[in-house]
C-alpha cells in the first residue's frame, strides 16, 4: 500500500503511482498478475495492490517488489509504503480473504484502455500527467489497474480470435471509475458523464496512442465508457476484427434480432431521443 502521511493533495503520491506503472511489465514478465486500485480514504488517496504469483518459492514476490519499495521509501519519505507476502496452498484459499463482495445496482461509469509495454516503460511524465488529468474531479472517483494474465496473452497472438488485436500486446487494462449517490441531481450526473467521456476516455486514448503499437488502441467492452459513440464502438472494442465480425453477424442474424448499442452490427437500429424507443435505422 502507498498512502500519504497526512490528508490533502500530495504530489509525491502521483509520482509514486506513476513510478510503479513503469515496473508493471517487469513484474508481469516474472509471472505476476492481479489488480491495483487508487481510491479515496480519510480525505486523501491510497494505492493498494493484490498481485498473485503462482508456483514460485516463498519470498519471490517480496524480492520482486523490493527494488520498487526501496526506491519509493528513499525518494518519497512523506509517503507510507508497505508490502506483505502471504502464502496459500490453493487458489480458493487465496481468493476468499482478498476478493470482496461488490454492491449490486450502484451508479457508475467507467473509462478504460488496454496499455502495452511501450506505454508503461520509460514513460513516467506521460503516465503521471495522464493519471492526474483523468482522475474524476466530479463524483466519487477511483482507478483500477488489471495486470493482464502476466503477459501471457501475447503468446497467443498467432491465434485467429474475435477479440480486439490490442489484447495481444496488452499488459495493463487501466480503468477509471466514478460513482454517485442515488439522490445526486441530474445536472451533476450529466457533468460526471461529460467528464468521463471527454476527459477520462480522451486522456486514456491519448496515452494509449503514444505506444504506437501494431495492434491498435482498444478497450475491454465490459469495462468501458457506456456512452462510447456508436460509430466508434467497432474501432474501440474490436479494431481490425470488426468487418469480419459484422459479416458473421449479418450471416447468422440477418433480421438483427440480437442488438445492443455498442455491439457488432449496432448500425441497424437507433434509440429514439426522448422516448427511448428502438427503431430501425
GUKOL-550414 format. One record per residue (C-alpha): residue number from 0; y, x negated, z; residue in one letter. Coordinates in Angstrom, 1 decimal, decimal comma. Example, Ala and Ser with C-alpha at 12.3 -4.5 7.8 and 13.67 -1.06 7.14 Angstrom:
<domar nr="0" yy="-4,5" xx="-12,3" zz="7,8" rest="A"/>
<domar nr="1" yy="-1,1" xx="-13,7" zz="7,1" rest="S"/>
END
This chain:
<domar nr="0" yy="0,0" xx="0,0" zz="0,0" rest="X"/>
<domar nr="1" yy="3,6" xx="-1,1" zz="-0,7" rest="X"/>
<domar nr="2" yy="6,4" xx="0,5" zz="1,3" rest="X"/>
<domar nr="3" yy="10,0" xx="-0,3" zz="2,2" rest="X"/>
<domar nr="4" yy="10,6" xx="-1,2" zz="5,8" rest="X"/>
<domar nr="5" yy="13,3" xx="1,5" zz="6,1" rest="X"/>
<domar nr="6" yy="14,3" xx="4,7" zz="4,2" rest="X"/>
<domar nr="7" yy="16,7" xx="4,7" zz="1,3" rest="X"/>
<domar nr="8" yy="16,9" xx="3,0" zz="-2,1" rest="X"/>
<domar nr="9" yy="15,2" xx="-0,4" zz="-2,3" rest="X"/>
<domar nr="10" yy="15,5" xx="-2,4" zz="-5,5" rest="X"/>
<domar nr="11" yy="12,6" xx="-4,6" zz="-4,2" rest="X"/>
<domar nr="12" yy="10,3" xx="-1,7" zz="-4,3" rest="X"/>
<domar nr="13" yy="10,6" xx="-1,1" zz="-8,0" rest="X"/>
<domar nr="14" yy="10,4" xx="-4,9" zz="-8,6" rest="X"/>
<domar nr="15" yy="7,0" xx="-4,9" zz="-6,7" rest="X"/>
<domar nr="16" yy="5,7" xx="-1,9" zz="-8,6" rest="X"/>
<domar nr="17" yy="6,6" xx="-3,5" zz="-12,0" rest="X"/>
<domar nr="18" yy="5,0" xx="-6,8" zz="-11,0" rest="X"/>
<domar nr="19" yy="1,7" xx="-5,0" zz="-10,1" rest="X"/>
<domar nr="20" yy="1,7" xx="-3,3" zz="-13,5" rest="X"/>
<domar nr="21" yy="1,7" xx="-6,8" zz="-15,2" rest="X"/>
<domar nr="22" yy="-1,5" xx="-7,7" zz="-13,4" rest="X"/>
<domar nr="23" yy="-3,5" xx="-4,5" zz="-14,2" rest="X"/>
<domar nr="24" yy="-5,1" xx="-5,9" zz="-17,4" rest="X"/>
<domar nr="25" yy="-6,4" xx="-8,9" zz="-15,4" rest="X"/>
<domar nr="26" yy="-7,9" xx="-6,6" zz="-12,7" rest="X"/>
<domar nr="27" yy="-9,4" xx="-4,4" zz="-15,4" rest="X"/>
<domar nr="28" yy="-11,0" xx="-7,4" zz="-17,1" rest="X"/>
<domar nr="29" yy="-12,7" xx="-8,1" zz="-13,8" rest="X"/>
<domar nr="30" yy="-14,2" xx="-4,7" zz="-13,7" rest="X"/>
<domar nr="31" yy="-11,7" xx="-2,7" zz="-11,6" rest="X"/>
<domar nr="32" yy="-10,9" xx="0,9" zz="-12,3" rest="X"/>
<domar nr="33" yy="-9,2" xx="3,7" zz="-10,3" rest="X"/>
<domar nr="34" yy="-5,8" xx="5,2" zz="-9,5" rest="X"/>
<domar nr="35" yy="-2,5" xx="4,4" zz="-8,0" rest="X"/>
<domar nr="36" yy="0,4" xx="6,7" zz="-7,0" rest="X"/>
<domar nr="37" yy="4,1" xx="6,3" zz="-6,3" rest="X"/>
<domar nr="38" yy="5,2" xx="9,2" zz="-4,0" rest="X"/>
<domar nr="39" yy="7,9" xx="10,1" zz="-1,6" rest="X"/>
<domar nr="40" yy="7,2" xx="9,5" zz="2,1" rest="X"/>
<domar nr="41" yy="9,6" xx="9,8" zz="5,1" rest="X"/>
<domar nr="42" yy="12,7" xx="9,5" zz="3,0" rest="X"/>
<domar nr="43" yy="11,6" xx="6,6" zz="0,8" rest="X"/>
<domar nr="44" yy="8,9" xx="5,8" zz="-1,7" rest="X"/>
<domar nr="45" yy="5,4" xx="4,3" zz="-1,3" rest="X"/>
<domar nr="46" yy="3,0" xx="2,7" zz="-3,8" rest="X"/>
<domar nr="47" yy="-0,7" xx="3,4" zz="-2,9" rest="X"/>
<domar nr="48" yy="-3,8" xx="2,5" zz="-4,8" rest="X"/>
<domar nr="49" yy="-7,5" xx="3,2" zz="-4,7" rest="X"/>
<domar nr="50" yy="-9,3" xx="0,9" zz="-7,1" rest="X"/>
<domar nr="51" yy="-13,1" xx="0,6" zz="-7,4" rest="X"/>
<domar nr="52" yy="-15,3" xx="-2,4" zz="-8,2" rest="X"/>
<domar nr="53" yy="-19,0" xx="-1,9" zz="-8,8" rest="X"/>
<domar nr="54" yy="-21,9" xx="-4,2" zz="-8,1" rest="X"/>
<domar nr="55" yy="-19,9" xx="-7,2" zz="-7,0" rest="X"/>
<domar nr="56" yy="-20,2" xx="-9,3" zz="-3,9" rest="X"/>
<domar nr="57" yy="-18,2" xx="-8,4" zz="-0,7" rest="X"/>
<domar nr="58" yy="-14,8" xx="-10,0" zz="-0,8" rest="X"/>
<domar nr="59" yy="-14,4" xx="-9,9" zz="-4,6" rest="X"/>
<domar nr="60" yy="-11,8" xx="-7,2" zz="-4,6" rest="X"/>
<domar nr="61" yy="-9,8" xx="-8,9" zz="-1,8" rest="X"/>
<domar nr="62" yy="-9,9" xx="-12,2" zz="-3,8" rest="X"/>
<domar nr="63" yy="-8,7" xx="-10,4" zz="-7,0" rest="X"/>
<domar nr="64" yy="-5,7" xx="-8,8" zz="-5,1" rest="X"/>
<domar nr="65" yy="-4,9" xx="-11,9" zz="-3,1" rest="X"/>
<domar nr="66" yy="-2,5" xx="-13,6" zz="-5,7" rest="X"/>
<domar nr="67" yy="-0,6" xx="-10,3" zz="-6,1" rest="X"/>
<domar nr="68" yy="-0,4" xx="-9,7" zz="-2,3" rest="X"/>
<domar nr="69" yy="0,7" xx="-13,3" zz="-1,7" rest="X"/>
<domar nr="70" yy="3,5" xx="-13,1" zz="-4,3" rest="X"/>
<domar nr="71" yy="4,8" xx="-9,8" zz="-3,1" rest="X"/>
<domar nr="72" yy="4,9" xx="-10,9" zz="0,6" rest="X"/>
<domar nr="73" yy="6,7" xx="-14,1" zz="-0,3" rest="X"/>
<domar nr="74" yy="9,1" xx="-12,6" zz="-2,8" rest="X"/>
<domar nr="75" yy="9,9" xx="-9,3" zz="-1,1" rest="X"/>
<domar nr="76" yy="9,9" xx="-9,7" zz="2,7" rest="X"/>
<domar nr="77" yy="11,7" xx="-6,3" zz="3,1" rest="X"/>
<domar nr="78" yy="8,5" xx="-4,6" zz="1,9" rest="X"/>
<domar nr="79" yy="5,4" xx="-3,7" zz="3,9" rest="X"/>
<domar nr="80" yy="2,3" xx="-4,9" zz="2,0" rest="X"/>
<domar nr="81" yy="-1,2" xx="-4,1" zz="3,0" rest="X"/>
<domar nr="82" yy="-4,7" xx="-4,0" zz="1,3" rest="X"/>
<domar nr="83" yy="-8,1" xx="-3,1" zz="2,7" rest="X"/>
<domar nr="84" yy="-11,5" xx="-3,6" zz="1,1" rest="X"/>
<domar nr="85" yy="-14,3" xx="-1,3" zz="2,1" rest="X"/>
<domar nr="86" yy="-18,0" xx="-1,5" zz="1,0" rest="X"/>
<domar nr="87" yy="-20,0" xx="1,6" zz="0,2" rest="X"/>
<domar nr="88" yy="-23,7" xx="1,9" zz="-0,6" rest="X"/>
<domar nr="89" yy="-23,4" xx="4,8" zz="-3,1" rest="X"/>
<domar nr="90" yy="-20,7" xx="6,4" zz="-5,3" rest="X"/>
<domar nr="91" yy="-20,7" xx="9,6" zz="-3,2" rest="X"/>
<domar nr="92" yy="-20,0" xx="7,7" zz="0,0" rest="X"/>
<domar nr="93" yy="-17,0" xx="6,1" zz="-1,7" rest="X"/>
<domar nr="94" yy="-15,8" xx="9,4" zz="-3,2" rest="X"/>
<domar nr="95" yy="-15,7" xx="11,6" zz="-0,1" rest="X"/>
<domar nr="96" yy="-13,2" xx="9,7" zz="2,0" rest="X"/>
<domar nr="97" yy="-10,9" xx="8,7" zz="-0,9" rest="X"/>
<domar nr="98" yy="-10,6" xx="11,7" zz="-3,1" rest="X"/>
<domar nr="99" yy="-8,8" xx="14,7" zz="-1,5" rest="X"/>
<domar nr="100" yy="-8,9" xx="18,4" zz="-2,4" rest="X"/>
<domar nr="101" yy="-5,9" xx="19,4" zz="-4,6" rest="X"/>
<domar nr="102" yy="-3,9" xx="22,6" zz="-4,2" rest="X"/>
<domar nr="103" yy="-4,6" xx="25,4" zz="-6,6" rest="X"/>
<domar nr="104" yy="-1,9" xx="27,1" zz="-8,7" rest="X"/>
<domar nr="105" yy="1,0" xx="24,9" zz="-7,8" rest="X"/>
<domar nr="106" yy="4,0" xx="24,5" zz="-10,1" rest="X"/>
<domar nr="107" yy="4,0" xx="21,2" zz="-12,0" rest="X"/>
<domar nr="108" yy="4,9" xx="19,4" zz="-15,2" rest="X"/>
<domar nr="109" yy="3,7" xx="16,0" zz="-16,5" rest="X"/>
<domar nr="110" yy="4,8" xx="13,3" zz="-18,9" rest="X"/>
<domar nr="111" yy="2,4" xx="10,6" zz="-20,0" rest="X"/>
<domar nr="112" yy="1,5" xx="7,9" zz="-22,4" rest="X"/>
<domar nr="113" yy="-1,5" xx="5,6" zz="-22,9" rest="X"/>
<domar nr="114" yy="-0,4" xx="2,0" zz="-22,5" rest="X"/>
<domar nr="115" yy="-2,2" xx="-1,1" zz="-24,0" rest="X"/>
<domar nr="116" yy="-2,4" xx="-4,6" zz="-22,6" rest="X"/>
<domar nr="117" yy="0,5" xx="-5,7" zz="-24,8" rest="X"/>
<domar nr="118" yy="2,8" xx="-3,3" zz="-23,0" rest="X"/>
<domar nr="119" yy="1,7" xx="-4,3" zz="-19,5" rest="X"/>
<domar nr="120" yy="1,6" xx="-8,1" zz="-19,6" rest="X"/>
<domar nr="121" yy="4,7" xx="-10,2" zz="-19,5" rest="X"/>
<domar nr="122" yy="6,9" xx="-7,1" zz="-19,8" rest="X"/>
<domar nr="123" yy="8,4" xx="-7,0" zz="-16,2" rest="X"/>
<domar nr="124" yy="12,0" xx="-5,9" zz="-17,1" rest="X"/>
<domar nr="125" yy="11,0" xx="-3,3" zz="-19,6" rest="X"/>
<domar nr="126" yy="8,4" xx="-1,7" zz="-17,2" rest="X"/>
<domar nr="127" yy="10,8" xx="-1,8" zz="-14,3" rest="X"/>
<domar nr="128" yy="13,7" xx="-0,2" zz="-16,1" rest="X"/>
<domar nr="129" yy="11,4" xx="2,5" zz="-17,6" rest="X"/>
<domar nr="130" yy="9,9" xx="3,4" zz="-14,2" rest="X"/>
<domar nr="131" yy="13,4" xx="3,8" zz="-12,7" rest="X"/>
<domar nr="132" yy="14,6" xx="5,9" zz="-15,6" rest="X"/>
<domar nr="133" yy="11,7" xx="8,2" zz="-16,0" rest="X"/>
<domar nr="134" yy="11,0" xx="8,9" zz="-12,3" rest="X"/>
<domar nr="135" yy="12,1" xx="12,5" zz="-11,7" rest="X"/>
<domar nr="136" yy="15,7" xx="13,0" zz="-10,4" rest="X"/>
<domar nr="137" yy="15,2" xx="16,7" zz="-10,1" rest="X"/>
<domar nr="138" yy="12,3" xx="18,5" zz="-8,4" rest="X"/>
<domar nr="139" yy="9,6" xx="16,7" zz="-6,3" rest="X"/>
<domar nr="140" yy="8,5" xx="13,7" zz="-8,4" rest="X"/>
<domar nr="141" yy="5,8" xx="11,1" zz="-8,4" rest="X"/>
<domar nr="142" yy="3,8" xx="8,6" zz="-10,6" rest="X"/>
<domar nr="143" yy="0,1" xx="8,5" zz="-11,1" rest="X"/>
<domar nr="144" yy="-1,5" xx="5,5" zz="-12,9" rest="X"/>
<domar nr="145" yy="-5,1" xx="5,6" zz="-14,1" rest="X"/>
<domar nr="146" yy="-6,7" xx="2,3" zz="-14,8" rest="X"/>
<domar nr="147" yy="-8,8" xx="3,4" zz="-17,7" rest="X"/>
<domar nr="148" yy="-12,5" xx="2,6" zz="-17,3" rest="X"/>
<domar nr="149" yy="-11,9" xx="-1,1" zz="-16,5" rest="X"/>
<domar nr="150" yy="-11,0" xx="-1,8" zz="-20,2" rest="X"/>
<domar nr="151" yy="-14,5" xx="-0,6" zz="-21,4" rest="X"/>
<domar nr="152" yy="-13,2" xx="2,0" zz="-23,8" rest="X"/>
<domar nr="153" yy="-12,0" xx="-0,7" zz="-26,2" rest="X"/>
<domar nr="154" yy="-15,6" xx="-2,0" zz="-26,5" rest="X"/>
<domar nr="155" yy="-16,5" xx="1,3" zz="-28,3" rest="X"/>
<domar nr="156" yy="-13,7" xx="1,1" zz="-30,9" rest="X"/>
<domar nr="157" yy="-16,2" xx="0,9" zz="-33,7" rest="X"/>
<domar nr="158" yy="-17,5" xx="4,5" zz="-32,9" rest="X"/>
<domar nr="159" yy="-16,3" xx="7,4" zz="-35,1" rest="X"/>
<domar nr="160" yy="-15,0" xx="9,9" zz="-32,5" rest="X"/>
<domar nr="161" yy="-12,4" xx="12,7" zz="-32,3" rest="X"/>
<domar nr="162" yy="-10,1" xx="11,2" zz="-29,7" rest="X"/>
<domar nr="163" yy="-6,8" xx="9,5" zz="-30,4" rest="X"/>
<domar nr="164" yy="-7,2" xx="5,9" zz="-31,6" rest="X"/>
<domar nr="165" yy="-4,8" xx="4,8" zz="-28,8" rest="X"/>
<domar nr="166" yy="-7,7" xx="5,2" zz="-26,3" rest="X"/>
<domar nr="167" yy="-9,3" xx="2,2" zz="-28,0" rest="X"/>
<domar nr="168" yy="-6,8" xx="-0,2" zz="-26,6" rest="X"/>
<domar nr="169" yy="-5,6" xx="1,8" zz="-23,5" rest="X"/>
<domar nr="170" yy="-5,7" xx="0,0" zz="-20,2" rest="X"/>
<domar nr="171" yy="-3,5" xx="2,5" zz="-18,3" rest="X"/>
<domar nr="172" yy="-2,8" xx="6,2" zz="-18,5" rest="X"/>
<domar nr="173" yy="0,7" xx="6,4" zz="-16,9" rest="X"/>
<domar nr="174" yy="1,6" xx="9,9" zz="-15,8" rest="X"/>
<domar nr="175" yy="5,0" xx="11,1" zz="-14,4" rest="X"/>
<domar nr="176" yy="4,5" xx="14,3" zz="-12,4" rest="X"/>
<domar nr="177" yy="7,1" xx="16,7" zz="-11,0" rest="X"/>
<domar nr="178" yy="6,6" xx="19,8" zz="-8,8" rest="X"/>
<domar nr="179" yy="8,8" xx="22,5" zz="-7,4" rest="X"/>
<domar nr="180" yy="8,6" xx="25,3" zz="-4,9" rest="X"/>
<domar nr="181" yy="8,0" xx="28,9" zz="-5,8" rest="X"/>
<domar nr="182" yy="11,5" xx="30,0" zz="-4,8" rest="X"/>
<domar nr="183" yy="13,2" xx="27,4" zz="-6,9" rest="X"/>
<domar nr="184" yy="16,0" xx="29,1" zz="-9,1" rest="X"/>
<domar nr="185" yy="15,2" xx="29,4" zz="-12,7" rest="X"/>
<domar nr="186" yy="18,2" xx="27,3" zz="-13,7" rest="X"/>
<domar nr="187" yy="16,8" xx="24,4" zz="-11,6" rest="X"/>
<domar nr="188" yy="13,3" xx="24,8" zz="-13,1" rest="X"/>
<domar nr="189" yy="14,9" xx="24,6" zz="-16,6" rest="X"/>
<domar nr="190" yy="16,6" xx="21,4" zz="-15,5" rest="X"/>
<domar nr="191" yy="13,3" xx="20,0" zz="-14,4" rest="X"/>
<domar nr="192" yy="11,7" xx="20,9" zz="-17,7" rest="X"/>
<domar nr="193" yy="14,5" xx="19,3" zz="-19,7" rest="X"/>
<domar nr="194" yy="14,4" xx="16,1" zz="-17,7" rest="X"/>
<domar nr="195" yy="10,6" xx="15,9" zz="-18,0" rest="X"/>
<domar nr="196" yy="10,6" xx="16,4" zz="-21,8" rest="X"/>
<domar nr="197" yy="13,7" xx="14,4" zz="-22,7" rest="X"/>
<domar nr="198" yy="13,9" xx="11,6" zz="-20,2" rest="X"/>
<domar nr="199" yy="10,4" xx="11,1" zz="-18,8" rest="X"/>
<domar nr="200" yy="8,5" xx="11,6" zz="-22,0" rest="X"/>
<domar nr="201" yy="11,2" xx="9,9" zz="-24,0" rest="X"/>
<domar nr="202" yy="11,1" xx="6,8" zz="-21,8" rest="X"/>
<domar nr="203" yy="7,3" xx="6,5" zz="-21,8" rest="X"/>
<domar nr="204" yy="7,2" xx="6,9" zz="-25,6" rest="X"/>
<domar nr="205" yy="9,8" xx="4,1" zz="-25,9" rest="X"/>
<domar nr="206" yy="7,8" xx="1,9" zz="-23,6" rest="X"/>
<domar nr="207" yy="4,5" xx="2,5" zz="-25,4" rest="X"/>
<domar nr="208" yy="6,1" xx="1,9" zz="-28,8" rest="X"/>
<domar nr="209" yy="7,2" xx="-1,6" zz="-27,6" rest="X"/>
<domar nr="210" yy="3,5" xx="-2,6" zz="-27,6" rest="X"/>
<domar nr="211" yy="3,3" xx="-2,4" zz="-31,3" rest="X"/>
<domar nr="212" yy="-0,5" xx="-1,8" zz="-31,3" rest="X"/>
<domar nr="213" yy="-2,5" xx="-0,9" zz="-34,4" rest="X"/>
<domar nr="214" yy="-3,9" xx="2,2" zz="-32,7" rest="X"/>
<domar nr="215" yy="-0,6" xx="4,0" zz="-32,4" rest="X"/>
<domar nr="216" yy="1,1" xx="5,7" zz="-29,4" rest="X"/>
<domar nr="217" yy="-0,6" xx="8,7" zz="-27,8" rest="X"/>
<domar nr="218" yy="-1,3" xx="10,8" zz="-24,7" rest="X"/>
<domar nr="219" yy="-4,2" xx="12,5" zz="-23,0" rest="X"/>
<domar nr="220" yy="-3,7" xx="16,2" zz="-23,8" rest="X"/>
<domar nr="221" yy="-4,9" xx="17,4" zz="-20,4" rest="X"/>
<domar nr="222" yy="-2,3" xx="15,3" zz="-18,6" rest="X"/>
<domar nr="223" yy="0,8" xx="15,5" zz="-20,8" rest="X"/>
<domar nr="224" yy="4,0" xx="17,5" zz="-21,3" rest="X"/>
<domar nr="225" yy="3,1" xx="21,1" zz="-21,7" rest="X"/>
<domar nr="226" yy="6,3" xx="21,6" zz="-23,8" rest="X"/>
<domar nr="227" yy="5,4" xx="19,0" zz="-26,4" rest="X"/>
<domar nr="228" yy="6,8" xx="20,3" zz="-29,7" rest="X"/>
<domar nr="229" yy="4,1" xx="21,9" zz="-31,9" rest="X"/>
<domar nr="230" yy="5,0" xx="19,7" zz="-34,8" rest="X"/>
<domar nr="231" yy="4,5" xx="16,5" zz="-32,6" rest="X"/>
<domar nr="232" yy="1,2" xx="17,6" zz="-31,0" rest="X"/>
<domar nr="233" yy="-1,0" xx="16,2" zz="-33,7" rest="X"/>
<domar nr="234" yy="0,6" xx="12,8" zz="-33,6" rest="X"/>
<domar nr="235" yy="0,8" xx="12,6" zz="-29,8" rest="X"/>
<domar nr="236" yy="-2,7" xx="13,8" zz="-29,0" rest="X"/>
<domar nr="237" yy="-4,9" xx="12,9" zz="-32,0" rest="X"/>
<domar nr="238" yy="-3,0" xx="10,5" zz="-34,1" rest="X"/>
<domar nr="239" yy="-4,7" xx="9,4" zz="-37,3" rest="X"/>
<domar nr="240" yy="-7,6" xx="11,7" zz="-36,4" rest="X"/>
<domar nr="241" yy="-5,6" xx="14,9" zz="-36,8" rest="X"/>
<domar nr="242" yy="-6,1" xx="15,5" zz="-40,5" rest="X"/>
<domar nr="243" yy="-9,9" xx="15,3" zz="-40,2" rest="X"/>
<domar nr="244" yy="-9,9" xx="17,5" zz="-37,1" rest="X"/>
<domar nr="245" yy="-7,8" xx="20,1" zz="-38,8" rest="X"/>
<domar nr="246" yy="-10,2" xx="20,2" zz="-41,8" rest="X"/>
<domar nr="247" yy="-13,1" xx="20,7" zz="-39,4" rest="X"/>
<domar nr="248" yy="-11,2" xx="23,5" zz="-37,6" rest="X"/>
<domar nr="249" yy="-10,5" xx="25,3" zz="-40,8" rest="X"/>
<domar nr="250" yy="-14,1" xx="25,0" zz="-41,8" rest="X"/>
<domar nr="251" yy="-15,7" xx="26,4" zz="-38,7" rest="X"/>
<domar nr="252" yy="-12,9" xx="28,7" zz="-37,6" rest="X"/>
<domar nr="253" yy="-11,2" xx="29,9" zz="-40,8" rest="X"/>
<domar nr="254" yy="-9,7" xx="33,0" zz="-39,1" rest="X"/>
<domar nr="255" yy="-8,0" xx="31,0" zz="-36,4" rest="X"/>
<domar nr="256" yy="-9,7" xx="32,9" zz="-33,6" rest="X"/>
<domar nr="257" yy="-9,5" xx="29,9" zz="-31,2" rest="X"/>
<domar nr="258" yy="-5,9" xx="28,8" zz="-30,6" rest="X"/>
<domar nr="259" yy="-3,7" xx="27,1" zz="-28,1" rest="X"/>
<domar nr="260" yy="-0,1" xx="25,9" zz="-28,6" rest="X"/>
<domar nr="261" yy="-1,0" xx="22,2" zz="-28,6" rest="X"/>
<domar nr="262" yy="-4,5" xx="22,4" zz="-30,1" rest="X"/>
<domar nr="263" yy="-5,6" xx="21,3" zz="-33,5" rest="X"/>
<domar nr="264" yy="-4,6" xx="24,0" zz="-36,0" rest="X"/>
<domar nr="265" yy="-1,8" xx="25,4" zz="-34,0" rest="X"/>
<domar nr="266" yy="0,3" xx="25,8" zz="-37,1" rest="X"/>
<domar nr="267" yy="-1,4" xx="29,1" zz="-38,0" rest="X"/>
<domar nr="268" yy="0,2" xx="31,0" zz="-35,1" rest="X"/>
<domar nr="269" yy="3,6" xx="31,2" zz="-33,3" rest="X"/>
<domar nr="270" yy="4,7" xx="32,5" zz="-30,0" rest="X"/>
<domar nr="271" yy="7,5" xx="35,1" zz="-30,4" rest="X"/>
<domar nr="272" yy="10,6" xx="34,2" zz="-28,5" rest="X"/>
<domar nr="273" yy="11,4" xx="36,7" zz="-25,7" rest="X"/>
<domar nr="274" yy="8,3" xx="38,9" zz="-25,9" rest="X"/>
<domar nr="275" yy="5,8" xx="36,1" zz="-25,8" rest="X"/>
<domar nr="276" yy="3,7" xx="37,8" zz="-28,4" rest="X"/>
<domar nr="277" yy="1,4" xx="35,7" zz="-30,5" rest="X"/>
<domar nr="278" yy="2,0" xx="36,2" zz="-34,2" rest="X"/>
<domar nr="279" yy="0,6" xx="34,7" zz="-37,4" rest="X"/>
<domar nr="280" yy="2,9" xx="32,2" zz="-39,0" rest="X"/>
END
